[in-house]
Amino acid sequence: MRQRAFAIRHSGGVILWIVVAIALGAAAYFGYRGLLFYRQHVAPAVAEVSKVAGALARYIPSYQLTREPNQIARILDGALRIAPPDDYEGAFGFSFDWMGRNRSQLVALAPKGVPASDIFEGGKGEIRFRPGPHTIFVAVRSDGTDREDMRDGIVKMVNGDAQMEALQPVFIDAGGRRVAAYVGTAESYGGRNKLVFVFLDDGRLLHAVGPAGAFNDGALTRVLAALVATHPANEFLYAHAKEDAIARPANDPCGIAGLPDDFDVVMLSVMCGSKPLDIAIDQSGYEVAREEVVVGSTPKPVVLVLNGYDPIVWNVGQAPGARVAGVLAVGVYRQAVTGLPKTTRMTAYSSSDGPNACRYFRPESGDANALKPVDRRIRELFGRKIGTFRNVKGGERFVVGDVSGDVVHSPNVTLAQVALPPDVLPGGQRGIDRLVKEQALRVATDAEVAAWIAGASQRIGQPADDYRRRVPGVRNDRVYVLVRDVALPAALYGANSHTFIVPPGVPVPAPGARGHNTFLLVDGFKCTGAGCP
């Protein structure tokens, strides 16, 4: 049976991408991920060898595609640090280098004396193959493969999905060690074949395929013995990657201390809240809004990861049966939580906390690729993956679990308690409005603005109208008068910047506290700051 041309497809929520014109794209493709996306396993990867090599040839001269056995043996040594078994030789090999470093290698081995045409066929841009009565091997290495991604991929292969039958984890005795392998059978390559996968650290993989009734187990054992001799301490070679082995709990100070042994992680992520609030919870200058969450009955206690960009007040209510084990509120700007008892284990931080802040994380979307680094961070913090992720509400609130009965909000933490204290000046326009109320600033009059423009234009010998056009932000709603020495609010940048008239005797803020603002000095009619001509 002739194999179909390669098609990129999804498997278990993981996405394979190939950027043929970029070295790292090719390296990632020929790594283990490329072998997770097909029931027929190796044939699609092989089909892409010539295609990718041809595309890369226009950009990168340092690639090699060969059927010369000695060259193939050298590529195999670079990929797995072994030689072909005595009764095997290279069928073809692909090696790709970038900046003097090996980035990926792919080698196919076939029994000696078997014409390549009996196994491999194809034309320009593709290579297809079927093992027929023979057992063949494919070895792959891709530099820079992420260990956690590799663990995830192995688990997906073993669990199987709608497009690929599950593989069984087994141990094969070879070289005095028990090698962890994944074995299955499939209707592929024109017959029923046995499939074997053996993973190694550093993005290395050995794949064997042959007829189910006449698979060459002896050749496989010899290859594995060679691997054992050259890789005596290699995690993936000797241990199966199990689902519970993916998550390794860590005592991370950015997590939540004192959590129970068993819980699920529920992550809710939005850019901003839904209901605007007339408060400030940080000095970012961004407007604050509230987001409603209700937790009901769940199979296990839940840890809520509340994830935002703008400052958000997450108002969390509980229905009968709710078990909130803890809350992590993390965002670019401050995230606050109300509605839960003070006894709830809680951690909150944002990227605006300073250089020593805990690392902020947030997915740009809900697809698998965007969630991958976030899920990795969740495993670092809590020792398990995200159980539920939502970035869209089904109504006016996020609902976690089965909600029935009355929803209760604890009065322990109120809106007033999470707002900035009265002695802290809010950022942005809210801070400006407070300074006006405190009479440290006042809105400039038309006459004051015109008087400064006239004095400055006369000083430099330029018509007043021309000079006015050169000073941005000279509108009454953007111009204030500094009444006294005052510290301006934070976050007066970009669209939040203003123009300030500085009367004689009132100091201009220090350079580091000026933001993107413009200061018009009445004494001498000079201008300093971001908007000066």
Secondary structure, 3 states (H helix, E strand, C coil): CCCCCCCCCCECCECCCCCCCCHHHHHHHCCHHHHHCCCCCHHHHHHHHHHHHHHHHCCCCCEEEECCHHHHHHHHHHHHCCCCCCCEEEEEEEEEEECCEEEEEEEEEEECCCCHHHCEECCCCCCEECCCCCCEEEEEEECCCCHHHHHHHHHHHHHCECCECCCEEEEEEECCEEEEEEEEEEEECCEEEEEEEEEECCCEEEEEEEECCCCCHHHHHHHHHHHHHHCCCCHHHHCCCCHHHHCCCCCCCCCCCCCCCCCEEEEEECCCCCEEECCCCCCCCCCEEEEEEEECECCCCEEEEEEECCCEEEEEEECCCECEEEEEEEECCCEEEECCCCCCCEEEEEHHHCCCCCCCCCCCCCCHHHHHHHHHHHHHHHCCCCCEEECCCCCCCEEECECCCCCECCCCCCHHHHCCCCCCCCCHHHHHHHHHHCCCEEECCHHHHHHHHHHHHHHHCCCHHHHHHHCCCCCCCCEEEECCCCCCCCCCCHHHCCEEEECCCCCCCCHHHCCCCEEEECCCCEEEECCCC
